[in-house]
Amino acid sequence: MHWYGTDFNAAHAGFARQLAMASGADVGLFDDSFEDFARRRDLPEFDFIALHGVWSWISDRNRALIVDFVRRRLKAGGVLYVSYNALPGWGAFSPVRHLMVEHANRAGTEGRGTAARIDDAIRFAEKLLATDPEYARRNPQVLERFEVLLKEDRRYLAHEYFNRDWVPMHFDTVARWLEPAAVRYACSAAVNDHVDFLNLTGRQRTLLGEIGDAGFRESVRDFIINRAFRRDYWIREARTLSESERAEALRRERVISVVPRLELPLKVRAALALNKAGPGEAVYAPILERLADRKAVSLGELEQAVMHKGISLMQVLDAVMLFASCDLIVAAQDEGATAGARPRTNKLNAHLIEQARLSGDIGDLASPVTGGGVRVERPEQLFLAALRQGATQPDDWVRAASKVIAAGGVVEEPAVDLAKRARTFAEQTLPTLRALAIA
């Protein structure tokens, strides 16, 4: 594949180019405005167009430019991914965000930097909410969201809350915006949205099942769960598969474990037992056992492995979606795609691990097996750096990592904790990273 991307923030685009150069990936990265990017004559028609963290934070004019770009550039059968702040979930917090932005932009703040103005605005909101205002009493979730906000990085807050444009939307509003692009809603891109037996009560599932209109059903579902963020797939001229075509396509899909221990969380097991819905232990336990070898496996292979227990392909699918929603497994590429990607992921990971000596800004490494990122925090990246230099024992990794961290002048965690992490890394994390072709 050949990827193109643009970001109006030149620093972001420059950083992306740096990573692309380190990996040797063939990508076209620009810091064009949406208007300038749409005018480019060196762009092809696209199989995929994605905008993440964009739609809610731009002007109506830029939204119209994007819709027109999709209309002109997305191929028939092409997929559009859009994420956005959604209603009704953001409805209660919007007035608090409004007050913070007004405080940050009030007269007299011009000489202060963005971070300082954001800090002042947050402190003001904190004082305001501490007075027990009637609005907060009637909307208790406001206090919960504000507590989460206090823990966020200021760079994230600047984008999320203090952008000039900030427009949460109902699903139907987004659908009307996208009508000129001739795309049709396909499904949520968030796996846990497809695990209804965990997210919805029986009465709620029944009600949604009675709604024939897909768009209205999404709006009702958002109301039921008070959704605040959506990730959606839309398709241009989709072709509906027959049942047999769908089954064969599903059988070809591959998955792989991304955690050291394949075990459903206790609260999920309890919910399955309580709701008496979804795959029971008799279904999910043998599938988990088959996935435990840390190798990529197709759904068809899983079906064959558990067929003698009377487990069908659709039950395998339900179980796999459940595991994915719990972040136990992810989709895996075929061997050809994995082999083709590995030289670039090796180069990129070498670059990122080297950068971990300087900071912990990037907490992910690239897997050619999954085609995506895998969470690997700085201490574990430093362990990998020591391993690459020939150190084979956890104690050696700890000494090497401690030297790097101490050289930075910041003690991130006690040595005893670092030693514990090294043992866990050796016993659990490293075998998983090797299975994912990261280590």
C-alpha positions as CSV (number, residue, x, y, z in Angstrom):
1,M,0.0,0.0,0.0
2,H,1.0,3.6,-0.4
3,W,-0.2,6.0,2.2
4,Y,-0.8,9.8,2.0
5,G,-1.5,12.1,4.9
6,T,-1.7,15.7,5.9
7,D,-1.7,17.6,9.2
8,F,-2.0,21.4,9.4
9,N,0.5,21.3,12.3
10,A,3.9,21.4,10.6
11,A,5.6,19.9,13.7
12,H,3.3,16.9,13.7
13,A,3.9,16.3,10.0
14,G,7.7,16.7,10.4
15,F,7.7,14.2,13.2
16,A,5.8,11.7,11.1
17,R,8.2,12.2,8.2
18,Q,11.1,11.5,10.7
19,L,9.5,8.2,11.6
20,A,8.8,7.3,8.0
21,M,12.5,8.0,7.1
22,A,13.6,5.8,10.0
23,S,11.5,2.9,8.8
24,G,12.0,3.3,5.1
25,A,8.2,3.4,4.6
26,D,6.9,4.7,1.3
27,V,4.5,7.4,2.4
28,G,3.5,10.9,1.3
29,L,3.3,13.2,4.3
30,F,2.3,16.9,4.0
31,D,1.5,19.9,6.3
32,D,-1.0,21.2,3.8
33,S,-4.3,22.7,4.8
34,F,-7.3,20.6,3.9
35,E,-8.0,23.0,1.0
36,D,-4.5,22.8,-0.4
37,F,-4.3,19.0,0.1
38,A,-7.6,18.6,-1.8
39,R,-6.2,20.6,-4.7
40,R,-3.1,18.4,-5.1
41,R,-2.8,16.8,-8.5
42,D,-0.4,14.0,-7.5
43,L,-3.0,12.1,-5.4
44,P,-4.6,8.9,-6.6
45,E,-8.1,7.6,-5.9
46,F,-8.1,6.0,-2.5
47,D,-9.2,2.6,-1.1
48,F,-9.3,4.1,2.4
49,I,-9.7,7.6,3.7
50,A,-9.4,8.1,7.5
51,L,-9.8,11.2,9.7
52,H,-9.3,10.6,13.4
53,G,-9.6,13.4,15.9
54,V,-10.5,15.8,13.1
55,W,-14.2,16.1,12.4
56,S,-15.3,17.7,15.7
57,W,-12.5,20.2,15.8
58,I,-12.7,21.9,12.4
59,S,-14.9,24.6,10.9
60,D,-18.0,23.9,8.8
61,R,-16.1,25.1,5.7
62,N,-13.3,22.5,6.3
63,R,-15.9,19.8,6.9
64,A,-17.4,20.6,3.5
65,L,-14.0,20.5,1.9
66,I,-13.4,17.0,3.4
67,V,-16.8,15.7,2.3
68,D,-16.1,17.0,-1.3
69,F,-12.7,15.3,-1.2
70,V,-14.3,12.0,-0.2
71,R,-16.8,12.4,-3.0
72,R,-14.1,12.9,-5.6
73,R,-11.3,10.6,-4.3
74,L,-12.8,7.6,-2.6
75,K,-13.1,4.6,-4.9
76,A,-16.2,2.5,-5.4
77,G,-16.1,0.0,-2.6
78,G,-13.8,2.3,-0.7
79,V,-14.0,2.7,3.1
80,L,-14.2,6.0,5.0
81,Y,-13.3,6.1,8.7
82,V,-14.5,9.0,10.8
83,S,-14.2,9.6,14.6
84,Y,-15.9,12.4,16.4
85,N,-17.2,13.7,19.7
86,A,-20.8,12.5,20.0
87,L,-24.1,13.5,21.5
88,P,-25.7,13.0,23.9
89,G,-22.6,12.0,25.8
90,W,-21.0,15.4,25.5
91,G,-24.2,17.4,26.2
92,A,-23.8,17.7,30.0
93,F,-20.1,18.7,29.9
94,S,-20.4,21.2,27.0
95,P,-21.2,24.2,29.3
96,V,-18.1,23.5,31.5
97,R,-16.0,23.4,28.4
98,H,-17.5,26.7,27.3
99,L,-16.6,28.4,30.6
100,M,-13.0,27.1,30.4
101,V,-12.5,28.4,26.9
102,E,-14.0,31.7,27.8
103,H,-11.7,32.0,30.8
104,A,-8.7,31.1,28.7
105,N,-9.6,33.7,26.0
106,R,-10.6,36.5,28.4
107,A,-9.1,39.9,28.1
108,G,-5.7,40.2,29.8
109,T,-4.4,36.7,28.9
110,E,-2.8,37.6,25.6
111,G,0.7,37.6,27.0
112,R,0.5,34.2,28.7
113,G,1.3,31.0,26.9
114,T,-1.3,28.4,25.9
115,A,-0.3,26.0,28.7
116,A,-0.5,28.7,31.3
117,R,-3.9,29.9,30.1
118,I,-5.2,26.3,30.1
119,D,-3.9,25.7,33.7
120,D,-5.6,28.9,34.8
121,A,-8.9,27.9,33.2
122,I,-8.8,24.5,34.7
123,R,-8.1,25.9,38.2
124,F,-11.0,28.3,37.8
125,A,-13.3,25.4,36.8
126,E,-12.1,23.4,39.7
127,K,-12.9,26.3,42.1
128,L,-16.3,26.7,40.4
129,L,-17.3,23.1,40.8
130,A,-16.1,23.1,44.4
131,T,-18.9,25.6,45.2
132,D,-21.4,22.8,44.5
133,P,-23.3,24.6,41.7
134,E,-26.9,23.4,40.9
135,Y,-25.8,22.5,37.4
136,A,-23.3,19.9,38.8
137,R,-25.9,18.6,41.2
138,R,-28.3,17.9,38.4
139,N,-25.5,16.5,36.2
140,P,-23.2,14.4,38.5
141,Q,-21.3,13.0,35.5
142,V,-19.7,16.4,35.0
143,L,-17.6,16.0,38.1
144,E,-16.5,12.5,37.0
145,R,-15.4,13.8,33.6
146,F,-13.6,16.7,35.2
147,E,-11.6,14.4,37.4
148,V,-10.5,12.5,34.3
149,L,-9.6,15.8,32.6
150,L,-7.3,16.8,35.5
151,K,-5.1,13.8,34.8
152,E,-4.6,14.5,31.0
153,D,-1.6,15.9,29.3
154,R,-1.9,19.6,28.6
155,R,-1.1,19.1,24.9
156,Y,-4.1,16.7,24.6
157,L,-6.3,19.2,26.5
158,A,-5.3,22.0,24.2
159,H,-6.6,20.0,21.2
160,E,-9.6,18.3,22.9
161,Y,-11.1,21.2,24.8
162,F,-9.5,24.5,23.8
163,N,-9.7,24.4,20.0
164,R,-11.4,27.3,18.3
165,D,-13.9,24.8,16.7
166,W,-15.5,22.2,18.9
167,V,-18.7,20.6,17.7
168,P,-20.0,17.3,19.1
169,M,-22.7,15.8,16.8
170,H,-25.5,13.4,16.8
171,F,-25.0,10.4,14.5
172,D,-27.8,11.6,12.2
173,T,-26.2,15.0,11.8
174,V,-22.9,13.4,10.6
175,A,-24.9,11.2,8.3
176,R,-26.5,14.3,6.7
177,W,-23.1,15.9,6.3
178,L,-21.8,12.9,4.5
179,E,-24.7,12.5,2.1
180,P,-23.0,14.4,-0.8
181,A,-20.0,12.0,-0.5
182,A,-22.4,9.1,-1.5
183,V,-21.2,6.8,1.4
184,R,-23.4,4.5,3.4
185,Y,-22.9,3.7,7.1
186,A,-21.4,0.2,7.6
187,C,-20.7,-0.3,11.3
188,S,-18.8,0.9,14.3
189,A,-15.0,0.6,14.1
190,A,-14.9,0.0,17.9
191,V,-14.9,-3.8,18.5
192,N,-16.7,-3.5,21.9
193,D,-19.7,-1.9,20.2
194,H,-20.3,-5.3,18.6
195,V,-20.5,-7.1,21.9
196,D,-24.1,-6.2,22.8
197,F,-24.6,-8.8,25.4
198,L,-22.1,-6.9,27.6
199,N,-23.1,-3.4,26.8
200,L,-26.9,-3.6,26.7
201,T,-29.7,-5.1,28.8
202,G,-32.1,-7.6,27.3
203,R,-34.8,-5.0,27.1
204,Q,-32.5,-2.6,25.4
205,R,-31.4,-5.2,22.8
206,T,-35.0,-6.1,22.1
207,L,-35.9,-2.5,21.5
208,L,-33.0,-1.9,19.2
209,G,-33.9,-5.1,17.3
210,E,-37.3,-3.7,16.6
211,I,-35.9,-0.6,14.8
212,G,-35.5,-1.2,11.1
213,D,-33.8,2.0,10.1
214,A,-30.0,1.6,10.7
215,G,-29.3,5.3,11.2
216,F,-32.1,5.8,13.7
217,R,-31.0,2.6,15.5
218,E,-27.5,4.1,16.0
219,S,-29.0,7.3,17.4
220,V,-31.2,5.3,19.9
221,R,-28.2,3.2,20.9
222,D,-26.1,6.4,21.5
223,F,-29.0,7.6,23.8
224,I,-29.1,4.3,25.7
225,I,-25.4,4.2,26.4
226,N,-24.9,8.0,26.6
227,R,-22.2,7.8,24.0
228,A,-19.5,10.6,24.0
229,F,-17.3,9.4,21.1
230,R,-17.9,7.5,17.9
231,R,-15.6,5.6,15.5
232,D,-17.5,4.8,12.4
233,Y,-16.9,3.0,9.0
234,W,-18.7,4.3,5.9
235,I,-18.6,2.6,2.5
236,R,-19.0,3.8,-1.1
237,E,-21.2,1.5,-3.1
238,A,-21.0,-1.5,-0.8
239,R,-21.7,-4.9,-2.1
240,T,-23.6,-7.2,0.3
241,L,-22.1,-10.7,0.6
242,S,-24.2,-13.8,0.5
243,E,-24.2,-15.9,3.7
244,S,-21.8,-18.4,2.3
245,E,-19.4,-15.7,1.0
246,R,-19.5,-14.0,4.4
247,A,-18.7,-17.3,6.2
248,E,-15.8,-18.0,3.9
249,A,-14.4,-14.4,4.4
250,L,-14.7,-14.8,8.1
251,R,-12.9,-18.2,8.1
252,R,-9.9,-16.4,6.4
253,E,-9.6,-13.8,9.0
254,R,-6.7,-14.3,11.4
255,V,-6.2,-13.2,15.0
256,I,-3.3,-13.4,17.5
257,S,-2.9,-13.0,21.3
258,V,-1.3,-9.7,22.4
259,V,-1.2,-10.4,26.2
260,P,0.9,-12.8,28.2
261,R,-2.1,-14.5,29.8
262,L,-5.3,-15.2,27.9
263,E,-7.9,-14.9,30.5
264,L,-11.3,-13.0,30.5
265,P,-11.5,-10.3,33.2
266,L,-13.5,-11.4,36.2
267,K,-16.2,-8.7,35.7
268,V,-16.7,-9.9,32.1
269,R,-17.1,-13.5,33.2
270,A,-19.6,-12.4,35.8
271,A,-21.5,-10.4,33.3
272,L,-21.7,-13.3,30.9
273,A,-23.0,-15.6,33.7
274,L,-25.5,-13.0,35.0
275,N,-26.9,-12.0,31.6
276,K,-27.0,-15.6,30.3
277,A,-26.1,-14.1,26.9
278,G,-23.1,-14.4,24.7
279,P,-20.7,-17.3,24.5
280,G,-20.6,-19.2,27.8
281,E,-17.5,-20.8,29.3
282,A,-18.1,-24.0,27.4
283,V,-17.7,-22.0,24.2
284,Y,-15.0,-19.5,25.1
285,A,-12.7,-21.7,27.2
286,P,-11.6,-24.1,24.5
287,I,-11.1,-21.2,22.0
288,L,-8.9,-19.4,24.6
289,E,-6.9,-22.6,25.0
290,R,-6.3,-22.8,21.3
291,L,-5.1,-19.2,21.1
292,A,-2.7,-19.6,24.0
293,D,0.2,-20.6,21.9
294,R,0.8,-17.0,20.8
295,K,0.5,-17.9,17.1
296,A,-1.7,-16.3,14.5
297,V,-4.6,-18.5,13.7
298,S,-7.5,-18.1,11.3
299,L,-11.2,-18.3,12.4
300,G,-11.5,-21.3,10.2
301,E,-8.7,-23.1,12.1
302,L,-10.4,-22.2,15.4
303,E,-13.6,-23.6,14.0
304,Q,-11.9,-26.8,13.1
305,A,-10.2,-27.1,16.5
306,V,-13.4,-26.8,18.5
307,M,-15.9,-28.4,16.1
308,H,-15.9,-31.6,18.0
309,K,-17.4,-29.7,21.0
310,G,-20.4,-28.7,18.9
311,I,-19.1,-25.0,18.6
312,S,-20.2,-23.3,15.3
313,L,-18.4,-20.6,13.3
314,M,-20.8,-18.0,14.5
315,Q,-20.0,-18.9,18.2
316,V,-16.3,-18.7,17.4
317,L,-17.0,-15.2,15.9
318,D,-18.9,-14.1,19.0
319,A,-16.0,-15.4,21.3
320,V,-13.3,-13.7,19.1
321,M,-15.2,-10.4,19.2
322,L,-15.5,-10.7,23.0
323,F,-11.8,-11.4,23.4
324,A,-10.9,-8.5,21.1
325,S,-13.2,-6.1,23.1
326,C,-11.2,-7.1,26.2
327,D,-7.9,-6.3,24.3
328,L,-6.7,-9.9,24.5
329,I,-6.4,-10.5,20.8
330,V,-6.2,-8.4,17.6
331,A,-6.5,-9.1,13.9
332,A,-3.3,-10.5,12.3
333,Q,-2.0,-10.2,8.7
334,D,-1.2,-13.2,6.5
335,E,2.4,-14.4,6.3
336,G,3.1,-12.6,3.1
337,A,2.1,-9.2,4.4
338,T,3.9,-9.9,7.7
339,A,7.2,-10.7,5.8
340,G,6.8,-7.7,3.6
341,A,6.3,-5.3,6.6
342,R,9.0,-6.8,8.8
343,P,12.1,-5.0,7.4
344,R,10.3,-1.6,8.0
345,T,9.0,-2.4,11.4
346,N,12.5,-3.6,12.4
347,K,14.0,-0.3,11.4
348,L,11.2,1.7,13.0
349,N,11.4,-0.2,16.3
350,A,15.2,0.2,16.4
351,H,14.7,3.9,16.0
352,L,12.0,4.1,18.7
353,I,14.0,2.0,21.2
354,E,17.0,4.2,20.7
355,Q,14.8,7.3,21.3
356,A,13.6,5.7,24.6
357,R,17.1,6.5,25.9
358,L,16.2,10.2,25.7
359,S,12.5,10.2,26.7
360,G,9.4,8.1,27.2
361,D,7.2,10.0,24.7
362,I,6.4,7.0,22.5
363,G,5.0,4.1,24.4
364,D,4.3,1.8,21.4
365,L,6.3,-0.4,19.0
366,A,5.2,-1.7,15.6
367,S,4.3,-5.3,14.9
368,P,4.4,-6.6,11.3
369,V,2.1,-9.4,12.4
370,T,-0.8,-7.1,13.4
371,G,0.1,-4.2,11.1
372,G,-0.3,-1.9,14.1
373,G,1.2,-0.6,17.3
374,V,1.6,-2.6,20.5
375,R,1.9,-0.9,23.9
376,V,5.5,-1.2,25.2
377,E,6.4,1.4,27.9
378,R,9.8,3.0,28.3
379,P,11.3,0.6,30.9
380,E,10.5,-2.4,28.7
381,Q,11.9,-0.5,25.7
382,L,15.1,0.0,27.6
383,F,15.1,-3.7,28.5
384,L,14.8,-4.5,24.7
385,A,17.8,-2.1,24.1
386,A,19.9,-4.0,26.6
387,L,18.8,-7.3,25.0
388,R,19.9,-6.1,21.6
389,Q,23.3,-5.2,23.0
390,G,23.8,-8.8,24.3
391,A,22.5,-8.6,27.8
392,T,20.4,-11.8,28.4
393,Q,19.5,-11.7,32.1
394,P,16.9,-9.5,33.9
395,D,19.5,-8.1,36.4
396,D,21.6,-6.9,33.4
397,W,18.6,-5.2,31.9
398,V,17.8,-3.4,35.1
399,R,21.4,-2.1,35.5
400,A,21.4,-0.9,31.9
401,A,18.0,0.8,32.2
402,S,18.8,2.3,35.6
403,K,21.9,4.0,34.0
404,V,19.9,5.5,31.2
405,I,17.2,6.7,33.5
406,A,19.6,8.2,36.1
407,A,21.5,10.0,33.3
408,G,18.3,11.8,32.5
409,G,18.2,13.2,36.1
410,V,14.7,11.7,36.8
411,V,14.1,8.6,38.9
412,E,10.9,7.3,37.3
413,E,10.4,4.4,39.7
414,P,12.3,2.6,42.6
415,A,15.0,0.0,41.6
416,V,12.9,-2.7,43.3
417,D,10.0,-2.0,41.0
418,L,12.3,-1.9,38.0
419,A,13.6,-5.4,38.9
420,K,10.1,-6.7,39.3
421,R,9.2,-5.3,35.9
422,A,12.3,-7.0,34.4
423,R,11.2,-10.4,35.8
424,T,7.7,-10.0,34.4
425,F,9.2,-8.9,31.1
426,A,11.4,-12.0,30.9
427,E,8.6,-14.4,31.8
428,Q,5.6,-12.9,30.1
429,T,6.1,-9.9,28.0
430,L,9.2,-10.9,26.0
431,P,7.6,-14.2,24.6
432,T,4.6,-12.1,23.5
433,L,6.8,-9.5,21.8
434,R,8.7,-12.3,20.0
435,A,5.4,-13.8,18.8
436,L,4.5,-10.4,17.4
437,A,7.9,-10.1,15.7
438,I,8.8,-7.0,17.7
439,A,11.7,-8.5,19.7
